[in-house]
Amino acid sequence: MKYMLLIYSDETIGSDATAEEMQNILAQYGAYAGEMAQAGVMVAGEGLHPTTTATTVSSRAGKTLTTHGPFAETREQLGGFYVIDCDNLDEAIAWAAKCPTAAMGHVEVRPIMNYNL
């Protein structure tokens, strides 16, 4: 079954990181993604630009409405995601626990719907 790991943390943490610190952070995520790929569970994954670049879209009475910024102001922001293919939820949780963000933020595990039932 496929699961989405939604990565949440305070996007201001690390905003003043040095180039060397940023390299270290990226290396941690590279190693994590590599481990998932090696195990054969990695389907996809990407980081997201900061919430300052977000546009929220809604449609009311046939009109498209846009708002600059995220849908909701929160202490933690969605910073990226992985899609993994695991045998069960316990396996997906084990992979989420290994994510570097799990040590400083949160990783939400959500099953992906399969419409080809």
One Martini backbone bead per residue (centre of mass of N, CA, C, O) as a GRO file, in nm:
protein
  117
    1MET     BB    1   0.100   0.034   0.018
    2LYS     BB    2   0.041   0.369  -0.001
    3TYR     BB    3   0.229   0.647   0.140
    4MET     BB    4   0.225   0.961   0.305
    5LEU     BB    5   0.484   1.186   0.395
    6LEU     BB    6   0.440   1.458   0.608
    7ILE     BB    7   0.643   1.748   0.650
    8TYR     BB    8   0.681   1.908   0.972
    9SER     BB    9   0.794   2.248   1.039
   10ASP     BB   10   0.985   2.512   1.126
   11GLU     BB   11   1.093   2.722   0.871
   12THR     BB   12   1.290   2.907   1.053
   13ILE     BB   13   1.453   2.676   1.098
   14GLY     BB   14   1.765   2.734   0.944
   15SER     BB   15   1.765   3.023   0.801
   16ASP     BB   16   2.074   3.071   0.942
   17ALA     BB   17   2.233   2.876   0.793
   18THR     BB   18   2.500   2.754   0.686
   19ALA     BB   19   2.636   2.600   0.425
   20GLU     BB   20   2.733   2.357   0.592
   21GLU     BB   21   2.466   2.298   0.739
   22MET     BB   22   2.299   2.257   0.482
   23GLN     BB   23   2.462   2.020   0.374
   24ASN     BB   24   2.397   1.835   0.614
   25ILE     BB   25   2.092   1.828   0.583
   26LEU     BB   26   2.088   1.723   0.289
   27ALA     BB   27   2.243   1.461   0.354
   28GLN     BB   28   2.028   1.337   0.538
   29TYR     BB   29   1.806   1.321   0.318
   30GLY     BB   30   1.971   1.159   0.114
   31ALA     BB   31   2.009   0.910   0.294
   32TYR     BB   32   1.713   0.851   0.342
   33ALA     BB   33   1.630   0.818   0.044
   34GLY     BB   34   1.839   0.598  -0.017
   35GLU     BB   35   1.730   0.388   0.183
   36MET     BB   36   1.451   0.365   0.052
   37ALA     BB   37   1.548   0.283  -0.227
   38GLN     BB   38   1.706   0.028  -0.138
   39ALA     BB   39   1.431  -0.101  -0.011
   40GLY     BB   40   1.186  -0.026  -0.229
   41VAL     BB   41   0.979   0.228  -0.118
   42MET     BB   42   1.037   0.446  -0.313
   43VAL     BB   43   0.854   0.685  -0.516
   44ALA     BB   44   0.857   0.985  -0.377
   45GLY     BB   45   1.010   1.326  -0.348
   46GLU     BB   46   0.978   1.658  -0.191
   47GLY     BB   47   1.036   1.983  -0.162
   48LEU     BB   48   0.939   2.302  -0.033
   49HIS     BB   49   0.867   2.601  -0.046
   50PRO     BB   50   0.789   2.849   0.120
   51THR     BB   51   0.492   2.995   0.231
   52THR     BB   52   0.549   3.271   0.080
   53THR     BB   53   0.482   3.111  -0.210
   54ALA     BB   54   0.195   3.071  -0.157
   55THR     BB   55  -0.129   2.967  -0.299
   56THR     BB   56  -0.468   3.006  -0.235
   57VAL     BB   57  -0.750   2.814  -0.357
   58SER     BB   58  -1.084   2.909  -0.461
   59SER     BB   59  -1.443   2.835  -0.525
   60ARG     BB   60  -1.708   3.082  -0.588
   61ALA     BB   61  -1.960   3.121  -0.787
   62GLY     BB   62  -1.743   3.078  -1.036
   63LYS     BB   63  -1.501   3.196  -0.864
   64THR     BB   64  -1.168   3.273  -0.838
   65LEU     BB   65  -0.975   3.250  -0.541
   66THR     BB   66  -0.695   3.431  -0.401
   67THR     BB   67  -0.419   3.367  -0.168
   68HIS     BB   68  -0.157   3.465   0.001
   69GLY     BB   69  -0.047   3.181   0.112
   70PRO     BB   70  -0.154   2.986   0.337
   71PHE     BB   71  -0.436   2.851   0.470
   72ALA     BB   72  -0.272   2.831   0.752
   73GLU     BB   73  -0.168   2.934   1.056
   74THR     BB   74   0.134   2.792   1.189
   75ARG     BB   75   0.403   2.657   1.359
   76GLU     BB   76   0.385   2.450   1.129
   77GLN     BB   77   0.512   2.338   0.813
   78LEU     BB   78   0.494   2.232   0.498
   79GLY     BB   79   0.807   2.099   0.345
   80GLY     BB   80   0.721   1.799   0.252
   81PHE     BB   81   0.756   1.474   0.073
   82TYR     BB   82   0.657   1.125   0.069
   83VAL     BB   83   0.635   0.829  -0.130
   84ILE     BB   84   0.536   0.507  -0.020
   85ASP     BB   85   0.584   0.139  -0.034
   86CYS     BB   86   0.405  -0.074   0.181
   87ASP     BB   87   0.274  -0.338   0.363
   88ASN     BB   88   0.227  -0.132   0.615
   89LEU     BB   89   0.188   0.091   0.868
   90ASP     BB   90   0.431   0.008   1.041
   91GLU     BB   91   0.640   0.055   0.817
   92ALA     BB   92   0.576   0.354   0.767
   93ILE     BB   93   0.641   0.446   1.055
   94ALA     BB   94   0.937   0.362   1.054
   95TRP     BB   95   1.017   0.561   0.828
   96ALA     BB   96   0.920   0.822   0.965
   97ALA     BB   97   1.118   0.796   1.213
   98LYS     BB   98   1.382   0.839   1.017
   99CYS     BB   99   1.321   1.115   0.967
  100PRO     BB  100   1.478   1.407   1.034
  101THR     BB  101   1.214   1.564   1.130
  102ALA     BB  102   1.125   1.384   1.377
  103ALA     BB  103   1.337   1.537   1.578
  104MET     BB  104   1.181   1.852   1.525
  105GLY     BB  105   0.899   1.747   1.431
  106HIS     BB  106   0.669   1.617   1.186
  107VAL     BB  107   0.519   1.299   1.067
  108GLU     BB  108   0.275   1.229   0.844
  109VAL     BB  109   0.064   0.943   0.800
  110ARG     BB  110  -0.086   0.856   0.477
  111PRO     BB  111  -0.305   0.699   0.306
  112ILE     BB  112  -0.352   0.602  -0.023
  113MET     BB  113  -0.578   0.600  -0.249
  114ASN     BB  114  -0.749   0.329  -0.425
  115TYR     BB  115  -0.937   0.335  -0.734
  116ASN     BB  116  -0.855   0.017  -0.828
  117LEU     BB  117  -1.073  -0.204  -0.692
   0.00000   0.00000   0.00000
